[in-house]
Amino acid sequence: MSSTGALSGADQARLAEAHVLTSKLFQVVQRAQADFEAVAGELGLTALQARTLLWLEQPCTMGSLAEHLSCDASNITGLADRLQRLGLVERVPGTDRRVKLLSLTPAGTESRAELARRVGAGSTVSARLSSAQRRQLSKLLDELLA
């Protein structure tokens, strides 16, 4: 930057390029979220409930679920209650009986499998990119996140 605060032509070009790329990344994320919400809705679930089912491959504490979902642990009780009323999860004792784990019921396991199948088939990324392109995108995203 010059002492007058004006951007050079090269700096303006890099800023414009960064803006375009960032905007496209946000659009892809928004589209992927909308895809996910649509699939969850088709199964009668909210996006948060669907994320919970996908996370519950193994029984886990409500605290670890809260951490995964980036929400306060107090929110997990209501989420678990709603999923339990739907017959998709149950609370089971952990190795320490004072700690309850959330575990999928047989119906929850079936719903999780259907959800995973639909999300995998219907997401913007998997539906619009070839396997080779998805691998390439994964490598590029790893570079950005490194």
Backbone as a ProteinNet text record, in pm:
[ID]
protein_1_A
[PRIMARY]
MSSTGALSGADQARLAEAHVLTSKLFQVVQRAQADFEAVAGELGLTALQARTLLWLEQPCTMGSLAEHLSCDASNITGLADRLQRLGLVERVPGTDRRVKLLSLTPAGTESRAELARRVGAGSTVSARLSSAQRRQLSKLLDELLA
[TERTIARY]
85.1	0	89.4	53.2	132.9	102	182.3	163.1	32.7	-28.3	-156.3	-274.4	-250.3	-356.9	-424.4	-385	-445.9	-389.9	-473.9	-429.6	-366.1	-262.9	-201	-295.3	-269.3	-349.9	-346.6	-228.1	-214.8	-293.5	-289	-364.4	-514.8	-559.4	-701.6	-746.3	-663.3	-696.7	-705.1	-610.2	-612	-734	-768.3	-886	-1012.6	-1024	-1140.9	-1148.6	-1035.4	-1032.2	-1073.4	-1020.1	-1055.3	-1205.3	-1260.2	-1403.5	-1486.1	-1450.9	-1525.8	-1516.5	-1395.9	-1379.2	-1453.1	-1441.7	-1509.4	-1660.3	-1709.6	-1852.9	-1900	-1822.9	-1859.8	-1857.1	-1756.7	-1750.6	-1873.6	-1911.8	-2031.2	-2155.8	-2166.2	-2282.1	-2288.2	-2172.7	-2170	-2212.5	-2161.9	-2198.9	-2349	-2403.6	-2547.4	-2629.3	-2584.7	-2656.3	-2648.5	-2530	-2513.7	-2601.9	-2608.5	-2695.7	-2842	-2882.7	-3021.2	-3051.8	-2956.4	-2973.5	-2995.2	-2911.2	-2918.6	-3052.4	-3093.5	-3219.5	-3337	-3330.6	-3439	-3449	-3335.6	-3336.4	-3387.2	-3339	-3385.7	-3536.5	-3585.1	-3728.1	-3811.7	-3759.5	-3830.4	-3850.2	-3759.1	-3767.7	-3834.4	-3889.4	-3959	-3866.1	-3744.5	-3645.2	-3600.4	-3555.3	-3486.1	-3341.4	-3271.1	-3130	-3050	-3079.9	-3008.5	-3036.8	-3159.8	-3192.9	-3120.8	-3115.8	-3047.3	-2897.3	-2838	-2694.8	-2668.4	-2760.4	-2745.8	-2750.1	-2846.2	-2854.4	-2726.7	-2675.6	-2554	-2433.8	-2430.6	-2318.7	-2323.5	-2442.9	-2459.9	-2429.9	-2316.8	-2274.8	-2254.5	-2200.2	-2180.9	-2249.5	-2293.8	-2351	-2250.7	-2300.8	-2211.4	-2280.6	-2199.5	-2254.2	-2318.9	-2409.3	-2473.8	-2372.5	-2272.9	-2167.7	-2086.7	-2051.7	-1973.9	-2060.1	-2189.6	-2279.3	-2287.7	-2299.8	-2304.9	-2178.1	-2065.2	-1938.1	-1937.1	-1979.7	-1983.1	-2076.4	-2191.2	-2289.6	-2260.8	-2157	-2119.5	-2236.3	-2297.6	-2405.5	-2390.9	-2465.4	-2461.6	-2521.7	-2461.1	-2508.1	-2654.3	-2701	-2840	-2937.9	-2895.7	-2982.4	-2999.2	-2905.6	-2906.6	-3018.8	-3054.3	-3162.2	-3291.8	-3329.6	-3451.8	-3441.3	-3325.2	-3302.6	-3317.1	-3254.4	-3262.9	-3406.6	-3478.3	-3618.3	-3701.7	-3683	-3761.4	-3727.5	-3599	-3559.4	-3608.5	-3613.1	-3664.1	-3814.6	-3887.8	-4032.2	-4058.3	-3967.5	-3980.1	-3939	-3885.9	-3845.1	-3710.8	-3629.6	-3503.6	-3381.6	-3389.1	-3278.8	-3334.4	-3244.7	-3277.5	-3159	-3187.6	-3081.5	-3044.4	-2915.7	-2868.6	-2757.8	-2742.7	-2635.6	-2498.6	-2404.4	-2266.4	-2192.9	-2061.9	-1983.4	-1993.3	-2002.1	-2031.1	-2182.2	-2252.5	-2398.3	-2456.3	-2376.1	-2425.6	-2434.6	-2365.3	-2361.3	-2452.7	-2543.1	-2631.6	-2573.2	-2584.2	-2541.1	-2663.9	-2651.4	-2755.4	-2717.4	-2812.6	-2789.2	-2905.3	-2873.8	-2979.1	-3061.8	-3190.5	-3278.7	-3269.8	-3329.8	-3333.7	-3397.3	-3504.1	-3565.8	-3470.3	-3394.5	-3295.2	-3184	-3142.7	-3038.5	-3088.2	-3213.4	-3271.9	-3281.6	-3327	-3338.5	-3202.7	-3102	-2965.9	-2915.6	-2939.2	-2894	-2965	-3094.5	-3170.2	-3124	-3103	-3054.7	-2918.4	-2828.2	-2693.9	-2701.3	-2787.4	-2802.3	-2851.3	-2954.7	-3012.5	-2917.9	-2851.3	-2757.4	-2642.9	-2590.3	-2481.3	-2520.1	-2643.7	-2688.7	-2735.4	-2785.2	-2849.9	-2778.4	-2659.9	-2590.7	-2532.3	-2520.2	-2463.2	-2327.8	-2245.5	-2109.8	-2110.9	-2183.6	-2179.3	-2259.7	-2363.5	-2447.5	-2386.3	-2304.9	-2255.8	-2109.6	-2038.9	-1896.7	-1869.9	-1777.5	-1735.3	-1652.4	-1627.6	-1545.1	-1407.6	-1347	-1214.4	-1220.8	-1326.7	-1340.9	-1360.1	-1435.6	-1454.6	-1322.9	-1241.9	-1109.6	-1023.6	-1027.2	-950.6	-1000.4	-1131.9	-1188.1	-1146.6	-1148.6	-1109	-965.2	-876.7	-736.3	-723.7	-798.7	-793.9	-847.6	-955.2	-1010.5	-914.2	-846.7	-745	-635.6	-595.6	-492.9	-542.3	-668	-722.2	-733.8	-760.2	-779.5	-650.8	-542.1	-414.5	-360.2
-116.7	0	122.7	221	343.3	427.8	531.7	616.5	694.8	705.6	776.5	686.7	558.7	465.6	405.6	444.2	389.5	250.7	162	27.2	27.3	-51.4	-68	-150.3	-151.2	-231.2	-378.4	-429	-569.6	-599.4	-506.3	-525.9	-523	-434.8	-427.7	-557.6	-610	-734	-851.1	-859.1	-967.6	-956.6	-832.2	-810.6	-852.2	-815.6	-852.8	-1004.3	-1069	-1215	-1281.9	-1232.5	-1288.1	-1272.8	-1159.2	-1135.6	-1235	-1254.2	-1346.2	-1488.9	-1533.9	-1670.9	-1692.4	-1597.2	-1608.5	-1610.7	-1526.1	-1523.6	-1658.1	-1716.9	-1847.4	-1955.8	-1951.6	-2049.6	-2038.3	-1915.3	-1895.4	-1947	-1925.3	-1974.1	-2126.1	-2191.2	-2338.2	-2386.6	-2322.7	-2361.9	-2343.4	-2230.9	-2207.1	-2310.1	-2344	-2444.3	-2581.3	-2617.2	-2745.9	-2751.2	-2639.8	-2636.3	-2651.5	-2584.1	-2594.7	-2736.9	-2800.3	-2940.1	-3028.7	-3009.5	-3090.1	-3068.2	-2942.3	-2911.5	-2973	-2973.2	-3031.5	-3181.8	-3250.2	-3395	-3424	-3348.3	-3367.8	-3346.9	-3240.9	-3211.2	-3321.4	-3382.1	-3493.8	-3610	-3621.7	-3729.7	-3683.5	-3561.6	-3510.4	-3464.5	-3426.7	-3385.9	-3242.1	-3177.8	-3050.6	-3081.2	-2980.1	-3000.4	-3042.5	-2984.5	-3019.6	-3164.2	-3207	-3346.7	-3440.8	-3403.8	-3487.5	-3493.6	-3379.9	-3379.9	-3469.7	-3468.8	-3552.7	-3700.1	-3738.5	-3879.5	-3922.6	-3837.8	-3874.2	-3885.2	-3807	-3809.2	-3933.5	-3983.2	-4092.3	-4230.2	-4243.1	-4375.7	-4468.8	-4413.4	-4483.5	-4402.5	-4465.7	-4388	-4283.9	-4166.9	-4062	-3981.6	-3909.6	-3824.4	-3702.1	-3643.6	-3522.9	-3408.9	-3411.8	-3310.1	-3318	-3439.4	-3452	-3416.8	-3445	-3405	-3253.1	-3187.9	-3041.4	-2982.1	-3040.5	-2992.4	-3009.3	-3124.1	-3149.4	-3051.6	-3023.6	-2934.8	-2787.5	-2760.6	-2622.9	-2548.9	-2614.5	-2548.4	-2575.2	-2501.8	-2516.9	-2651.3	-2715.6	-2847	-2843.5	-2728.1	-2719.4	-2735.7	-2706	-2722.3	-2869.3	-2952.4	-3092.6	-3169.8	-3130.5	-3200.8	-3195.2	-3077.8	-3064.1	-3138.7	-3132.1	-3203.9	-3354.2	-3403.5	-3546	-3586	-3500.4	-3528.6	-3543.6	-3451.8	-3457	-3582.5	-3615.5	-3736.1	-3862.5	-3858.1	-3973.7	-3989.6	-3877.4	-3885	-3939.5	-3912.8	-3965.9	-4112.9	-4165.9	-4306.2	-4332.1	-4227	-4241	-4257.7	-4207.7	-4223.3	-4266.2	-4316.6	-4349	-4311.1	-4286.9	-4257.9	-4389.6	-4420.1	-4544.8	-4510.9	-4593.6	-4566.3	-4589.4	-4503.7	-4521.8	-4610.8	-4618.5	-4699.2	-4642	-4509.3	-4441.9	-4420.4	-4485.9	-4483.4	-4343.3	-4248.8	-4112.1	-4042.7	-4093.8	-4032.4	-4110	-4038.3	-4099.3	-4075.8	-4178.4	-4169	-4165.1	-4097.5	-4103.7	-4213.6	-4296.9	-4409.3	-4419.2	-4456.3	-4475.7	-4598.9	-4589.1	-4705.2	-4776	-4893.4	-4955.9	-4863.4	-4792.3	-4697	-4582.3	-4539.5	-4433.7	-4478.4	-4604.2	-4659.5	-4663.2	-4702.7	-4704.2	-4562.7	-4469.3	-4329.9	-4272.1	-4305.8	-4258.3	-4309.2	-4436.1	-4494.4	-4428.8	-4406.7	-4341.6	-4197.7	-4129.6	-3991.5	-3985.1	-4073.7	-4075.6	-4104.3	-4197.6	-4231.2	-4110.3	-4044.2	-3929.9	-3810	-3785.2	-3672.5	-3697.8	-3820.2	-3853.2	-3840.6	-3875.7	-3871.9	-3733.6	-3655.3	-3530.8	-3402.8	-3411.2	-3286.7	-3223.6	-3094.8	-3019.8	-3076.6	-3104.8	-3150.8	-3288.9	-3383.2	-3518.9	-3532.9	-3452.8	-3464.9	-3396.6	-3295.2	-3215.9	-3238.6	-3309.6	-3332.7	-3481.6	-3512.8	-3652.3	-3692.2	-3819.3	-3870	-3804.2	-3792.9	-3730.3	-3583.2	-3514.7	-3373.4	-3357.3	-3448.9	-3442.2	-3463.6	-3557	-3578	-3452.8	-3391.5	-3269.4	-3156.6	-3142.2	-3040	-3064.8	-3189.5	-3222.8	-3179.4	-3205.1	-3164.3	-3012.4	-2941.9	-2796.2	-2741	-2798.6	-2752.6	-2781.7	-2897.2	-2926.6	-2821.3	-2778.1	-2673.2	-2544	-2508.7	-2385.6	-2392.1	-2511.5	-2527.3	-2556	-2579.8	-2613.2	-2495.9
0	0	0	-76.8	-80.4	41.4	60.8	178	171.4	53.5	41.7	74.3	89.4	122.4	1.1	-117.9	-238.8	-265.3	-316.4	-350.2	-488	-501.3	-632.8	-720.6	-848.2	-940	-903.6	-865.1	-827.1	-700.1	-603.9	-479.6	-505.5	-592.8	-627.6	-695.3	-782.5	-852.5	-754.5	-660.7	-561.3	-469.8	-432.6	-348.6	-423.5	-549.2	-629	-644.2	-669.4	-683.2	-551.6	-440.3	-308.7	-283.2	-320.4	-301.2	-383.3	-508.5	-595.5	-542.4	-507.2	-458.2	-325.9	-235.5	-106.4	-125.9	-212.6	-241.3	-295.2	-385.7	-441.2	-333.3	-245.3	-137	-46.7	-12.5	70.3	-0.2	-131.1	-205.5	-203.7	-218.3	-214.2	-75.7	29.1	165.2	185.9	142.1	158.5	80.8	-38	-117.9	-51.2	0.8	69.3	194.3	268	386	346	239.6	192.9	147.5	78.2	36.5	158.6	260.2	381.2	451.8	465	531.1	456	323.3	243.3	266.7	267.8	291.4	432.3	529.4	667	674.2	610.3	611.1	548.4	440.5	376.3	473.3	569.2	667.8	798.2	796.8	914.3	1025.2	989.4	1087.7	1062.8	1168.6	1151.7	1114.4	1066.4	1032.7	1156.4	1271.2	1393.7	1435.7	1421.7	1453.1	1356.8	1230.2	1131.2	1159.3	1192.4	1226.5	1346.7	1441.3	1560.1	1522.6	1440.3	1399.3	1327.7	1240.3	1167.3	1260.9	1366.6	1461.2	1549.9	1576.4	1672.6	1613.3	1551.7	1503.3	1622.8	1728	1855.1	1964	2071.8	2182.5	2231.5	2268.4	2316.7	2425.8	2499.9	2604.8	2541	2615.3	2564.7	2555.9	2641.3	2635.7	2507.6	2465.3	2341.5	2220.3	2227.5	2119.9	2113.3	2227.6	2232	2171.3	2204.6	2149.7	1997.3	1948.2	1804.4	1732.6	1792.3	1730.5	1757.2	1834.6	1871.4	1936.2	2033.3	2105.1	2254.5	2332.1	2476.1	2515.5	2614	2658.3	2703.1	2752.2	2797.1	2680.8	2559	2441.9	2402.4	2442.8	2401.7	2469.6	2589.8	2660.4	2580.5	2533.9	2454	2322.7	2259.5	2133.5	2156.1	2262.1	2294.4	2326.8	2399.6	2432.1	2304.8	2209.4	2084.6	2004.3	1995.3	1921.8	1991.5	2124	2198.7	2174.7	2171.9	2143.1	2003.4	1909.9	1773.8	1765.6	1877	1880.5	1813	1796.6	1723.7	1813.7	1937	2031.9	2167	2247.4	2385.9	2471.3	2596.8	2692.9	2759.4	2758.8	2819	2918.5	3021.9	3118.5	3055.5	3094.1	3050.5	3148.4	3133.7	3226.9	3367.2	3376	3502	3502.9	3592.8	3589.5	3603.8	3651.5	3665.9	3530.5	3431.6	3299	3205.1	3140.9	3042	2902.4	2820	2681.5	2591.7	2479.9	2377.6	2281.2	2251.1	2161.6	2063.6	1940.3	1841.4	1874.9	1853.3	1860.8	1724.7	1711.1	1577.8	1472.7	1509.6	1415.5	1384.7	1484.7	1463.6	1371.2	1384.9	1296.8	1152.6	1133.9	999	942.6	1024.5	979.6	945.9	1026.6	1001.6	867.1	838.6	712.4	594.1	605.7	498.3	480.1	588.8	583.9	515.1	554.8	494.7	345.4	307.7	166.2	87.1	139.2	68	65.2	175.7	178.7	80.8	82.2	-9.2	-154.7	-186	-325.2	-367.6	-274	-312.7	-279.4	-224.9	-191.6	-317.3	-314.5	-426.3	-465.7	-368.4	-396.3	-460.8	-403.1	-457.8	-585.8	-602.6	-721.8	-843.9	-822.5	-935.7	-969.5	-884.3	-910.3	-925.8	-1012.4	-1027.9	-906.8	-896.1	-786.5	-787.7	-905.5	-916.9	-877	-915.9	-879.3	-728.6	-667.2	-522	-448.4	-497.1	-435.5	-450.7	-567.6	-591.4	-500	-489.6	-401.6	-257.3	-214.8	-78.9	-51.8	-146.7	-130.8	-123.8	-208.7	-206.4	-74.8	-26.6	101.4	214.9	211	312.3	311	192.2	180.3	243.9	217.6	273.9	426.1	477.7	621.1	698.7	625.8	691.4	771.4
[MASK]
++++++++++++++++++++++++++++++++++++++++++++++++++++++++++++++++++++++++++++++++++++++++++++++++++++++++++++++++++++++++++++++++++++++++++++++++++

